[in-house]
Amino acid sequence: MAMTITEKIMARNSGKEHVVPGQLVWTDIHTVMTMDYLGKTCFDKFRSLGKEEVFDKDRVICVSDHLVPPPNQKFATMLNEWREVVKQHDITNFYDLGRQGIAHQIMVEQGHVLPGTISIGTDSHANTYGAVGAMGNAIGVTDAAVAMATGKAWFRVPESVKFNITGKWQPWVMAKDLSLHIMGMMHWNGHLLYKALEFTGPAIDSLGMAGRMTLCNMTVDLGAKNGIIAPDKITERYLRNRTTDAWDFIASDEDAHYDQVYDIDISDLGPTIAMPGKLDDTVPVEKLIGTKFNKAFVGTCTNGRLEDFAAMAEIMKGKQVHRDVNMILVPASQTVYLEALRAGYIETLIMAGAAVDTPSCAACAGIHTGVAGDGDIVLSAGNRNMTGRMGSKKAEIYLTSPTVVAASSIKGEITDPRTFDF
């Protein structure tokens, strides 16, 4: 029976020859991730099951990302309690301050996610893991506790939707622009709720891992169960030095059934921006040229990767951030930070007038490191722009790509990087 890649993954990890959408399956879980602000609760739930040891100390991954460095006494105390719990359970892979990064970046970057497997996490953007051909899914603390105890979880097999992406990427146009274009195209019509979104086509074949992570990351904001891209040579090169575990290539059958197929030609796709308050209210950058803003932010599990800093450094080299703009950049992990330092990107960006902070979720969650105040207008390369997301409910957030943020920060107003004066 023909199956999509998501259906194949759910079948092989539940010991079945085939599965169909709507079927309930009890699946093996490759890794379970939890982080600082929910982690202690996860372990409390775990112990309430009468368990003392997790199913595999190497495959329960613990990360400090939302609260580090702690911005206040309350969060500092939460972190201390979190660290004590992780220590009590002798967790092997603990990414804390000094070794930290955003959980989803860590999971992929450190080889904790593998093609053909299922990995889950207690944060909504666990869909990111589909970039390497895994099924990544966000779960609540109760499901996480059960998985930590048993190495298994229940799922309903989702219907699959294919996005066939063709054409050639324009200069300075990024995967983020495609994500936002799809947001605007679908207009929160509910059709993608609990669906597996599969990205295929020549434009995806040419897309690097950073872009693939961005695409899969934002599928949760379409209401999808997961986003996924079949592993290929790019995946193989990426994983080569990150894991010694065996994995194989897995892909959808040619005659697999999809609930819907969408064809998108990116040849004419340009930089795209989501208007404040709504992810699906998107417009081409041309519609907003000249719009003033006072805060710029690039980071998060969506756009805090090396390739993002490389593109920004190329645009901003030898230039200065506009006097009316405060620009904050946050690498997605210590590994990204070090690589960007060694490549000279961080120096270029600091010389241009950007502030660079230690890896964390930072302002994305409205917790610290550049939160928005009353009246702020933020140009962000994050993943969400709902009212109050980054702090004040009296702030506005325009969502876009790192290249738009870079060019616009020099001008002090929204700018098309394709027409930027280099």
KEPA-85161 format. One record per residue (C-alpha): x, z, y. Coordinates in steps of 0.2 Angstrom, whole numbers, plus 5000, padded with zeros to 4 digits. Layout:
N
XZY ...
This chain:
422
500050005000 500749955017 501150095029 501850125046 503450215049 502550375054 501450365038 503050335027 503850485034 502350595031 502150525013 503950555008 504050725015 502450785007 502950704990 501650574990 501750384987 500650345001 499550425015 498150365026 497650415043 496550565043 497250635027 497950815028 499650845021 500750995018 502550925023 504350975021 505051015038 506850975041 507151085057 506151205067 506651235085 506051375097 506751435113 506951585125 505251605133 504251585116 505651635104 505351815102 503451785100 503851665086 504951785077 503551925079 502351805071 503551765057 503851955053 501951975053 501951865038 502951995029 504451895030 506251955034 507351795032 506951625038 506851485025 508551415030 509651495044 510451325047 508851235050 507951355062 508751305079 508651435094 508951375111 509051465128 508451335141 506951375152 507651545158 509551525160 510351575170 509051705173 508251695191 507651875191 507652045182 506052005171 506851845164 508551925161 507652065151 506751925141 508351845137 509152005131 507752035119 507851855113 509651865110 509452025100 508051945089 509151795085 510651905081 509552015069 509051855060 510851785059 510351615065 511751495063 511351375077 511051475093 511251375110 511451515123 512151515141 513851435141 513351325126 511651285131 510651135135 508851085135 508151105118 507650925115 509250855121 510150985109 509150945094 509550755095 511350765102 511950895090 511250805075 509850925070 508550785069 508750645056 507850475053 506450495040 506250675042 505050795052 505650915065 504551025075 504751135091 503851255101 503851145117 502750995121 504150865123 504750885104 504150705103 505850655109 506450665091 505650495087 507150415096 508150425080 506750375069 506150555065 504350625067 504550745081 503050855085 502651005096 501751155088 501151325093 502051485089 500951525073 501351355065 503151385070 503151555061 502451475045 503751335045 505151465048 504551565033 504151415021 505051265028 503351175028 501851135039 500151055039 499750895048 498350775049 499050595047 498850505064 498350325067 499750225073 499750115089 501149985092 501949935108 502849775106 504149765120 504849595124 505849515138 507449565147 507749715157 508049685176 509549775184 509149955189 507549955179 507550095166 506550155151 505750275163 504950135172 504250065156 503550245152 502650255169 502050075167 501250125151 500550275159 499650175172 499150035159 498250165148 497450265162 497150425151 495750335142 495850445128 496250305116 498050375112 497550555108 498350615092 499050435089 500850395083 501550275096 502850155089 503950055100 504649895093 505249725099 506849645107 506849745122 506849905112 508249835101 509349815116 508949995123 510150135121 509850305114 509550385131 508150255135 507450285118 507350465120 506550445137 505150335130 504750445115 504850605126 503450545137 502250495123 501650675123 501050655141 499950515135 499150635122 500050565107 500450655092 502250575091 503250435098 504450335087 505750195086 506350135069 508250175066 509450035068 511250005071 511150095088 510450245079 511850235066 513150235079 512450375088 512250485073 513950445066 514950585074 513450705075 512950735057 513650725039 511950735031 511350575022 509950475029 509350295027 508450165037 506550175037 505350055045 503550005045 502949875033 502649705041 500749715035 500549895040 498849935049 498849985067 497350055077 497949945091 499449835096 499949805114 501149675120 502249705135 503449585143 504649685154 505449525162 504449565178 504449755176 505149835191 505450015197 503850115195 503250275203 501850395199 500850465214 500750645217 499650745205 499350615192 500450535179 499350385176 499150335195 500650225195 501250095207 502749975209 504050045221 503649905233 502049995237 502950155243 504450085252 504850195267 503950345261 504850505267 505350645256 506450805257 506850855240 507650745226 507750805208 508550725192 508750815176 507550875162 507350825144 506750655151 508150595162 509650715162 510750615151 512450535153 511850365156 510650425170 512150505179 513150345177 511850245185 511650365199 513550375202 513650185203 512350185217 512950335227 514850305226 515550315243 513950355251 513050515258 511350595254 510250585269 510350735280 508450765278 508550765259 509150905247 509650835230 509850935215 510550865198 510450955182 511350885166 510250905150 511650995141 513451065142 513950915132 513250795145 513950895159 515750885152 515550695148 514950665166 516350765173 517650675162 516950505167 517050555186 515150545189 514950725194 516350715207 515550555214 513850635215 514550795223 515550695235 513950605240 513150775244 512150815228 512050995221 512451005202 511851155193 512151215175 511151135161 509351205160 507551155162 507751215180 506451155193 505451045180 504551205175 504451275192 505451425187 507151415196 508551305203 507651205216 505751245215 504651165227 503951265242 502451235253 502551065261 503950995251 503850815246 504850795230 505550635222 505850685204 506550595188 505650735178 504150715166 502650795175 501950795193 500350885192 499951005207 501051155206 502151095192 503751125201 503251275211 502051275226 500351195224 500551135242 502051025237 501850845232 502850765218 503250575216 503850535198 505150395195 506750345188 508550415192 509050245200 507550255212 507950435216 509850395219 509550245231 508050335240 509150495242 510450395252 509050315263 507950475265 506450375260 505850285245 506950135241 507049995229 508750005220 508649815217 508749785236 509949935240 511349895251 512949915241 
